[in-house]
Amino acid sequence: MPKIASYNGKVDLIENIKISPMSRAFLFSDSVYEVISFYKNKFIDLETHLDRLNHSLNETKISCSIEDCKSEIEKLLNESNFEDGYIYYQVSRGVDSIRSHFFDENDCERFGFIEEFSFFNQLPLKVMLVEDIRWQRCDIKSTSLLGNVLQMNDAKSAGCKEIIMHKNDELTEGGASNIFFVKDKTIFTPKLSSNILPGITRHQVLKIIKDQKLDFEEGSYGIDDLKEASSIWLTSTTKGIVCVEEIVNLETKINSECQLFKICKNAFIKKYFS
Ligand SMILES: Cc1ncc(COP(=O)(O)O)c(C=O)c1O
């Protein structure tokens, strides 16, 4: 199936889309993005993704109509014949003929593509604990992901599929996911701050935890908390909710048969994927 994409509102085959090398997305990574999943042709929490995109646009002062974004995202799904998958959608500050650090009011540049994806093949993950070397506004879903990319590729050489990051011992998040862990029958997750992305799946899982009346806490946690955890989970739009089976550079007491994980995962699948 040829891949389709959208560029400033026009849908075409991806190979027909031409983007200027003077795009600030290309020159400065001056752009923000979203990844939105759909299942049986319906978006999962599209409005929440649009709210987060709006937050990223406001915080970066990129002016763009969120209604245009919404209709372009919907058009991509309507014009594809995929049942299950996700849309990657980014907005940049547009073309800048002089590559200046100082920006003017440019026309924004919008680009998105659609991928087919199966959400049910997520195996437990081997991960690596690494220093969080990213900037200090990780609440913005910026395309500047070099910190994540470098650390994730170091982890890949050790056979890992993800990382868990900490900033001066304080746990932040995964390379492309949020973290939950269980200790003494309570579920913990790092509280929202400018050091982590407010994950849509994190939000969905927290709702499930509250609906199920499970004990949970949002706060600041360190590497020792992870060492003592009986179960560790990562959440993201494409991973859903997935267990960690091993942290290569940290000895843990992870039990892959965690009851709380099963309760949350089953409720998550029932709510969003049935
Ligand atoms: C750094 C980071 N944290 C968390 C997440 C999870 O966010 P969401 O659940 O909205 O996909 C992602 C997703 O790509 C991410 O890149």
The ligand as an SDF file (V2000), in Angstrom:
LIG
                    3D

 16 16  0  0  0  0  0  0  0  0999 V2000
    9.5120   11.4110   25.7980 C   0  0  0  0  0  0  0  0  0  0  0  0
    8.1500   10.8060   25.7540 C   0  0  0  0  0  0  0  0  0  0  0  0
    7.4920   10.6130   26.9110 N   0  0  0  0  0  0  0  0  0  0  0  0
    6.2770   10.0480   26.9400 C   0  0  0  0  0  0  0  0  0  0  0  0
    5.6600    9.6380   25.7670 C   0  0  0  0  0  0  0  0  0  0  0  0
    4.2970    8.9940   25.8320 C   0  0  0  0  0  0  0  0  0  0  0  0
    3.3150    9.8990   25.3940 O   0  0  0  0  0  0  0  0  0  0  0  0
    1.9570    9.4030   24.7710 P   0  0  0  0  0  0  0  0  0  0  0  0
    1.3370    8.4780   25.7520 O   0  0  0  0  0  0  0  0  0  0  0  0
    1.1660   10.6450   24.5800 O   0  0  0  0  0  0  0  0  0  0  0  0
    2.2790    8.7070   23.4820 O   0  0  0  0  0  0  0  0  0  0  0  0
    6.3020    9.8360   24.5510 C   0  0  0  0  0  0  0  0  0  0  0  0
    5.6790    9.4200   23.2970 C   0  0  0  0  0  0  0  0  0  0  0  0
    6.2360    9.4920   22.2370 O   0  0  0  0  0  0  0  0  0  0  0  0
    7.5730   10.4480   24.5290 C   0  0  0  0  0  0  0  0  0  0  0  0
    8.2470   10.6490   23.3880 O   0  0  0  0  0  0  0  0  0  0  0  0
  1  2  1  0
  2  3  1  0
  2 15  2  0
  3  4  2  0
  4  5  1  0
  5  6  1  0
  5 12  2  0
  6  7  1  0
  7  8  1  0
  8  9  2  0
  8 10  1  0
  8 11  1  0
 12 13  1  0
 12 15  1  0
 13 14  2  0
 15 16  1  0
M  END
$$$$
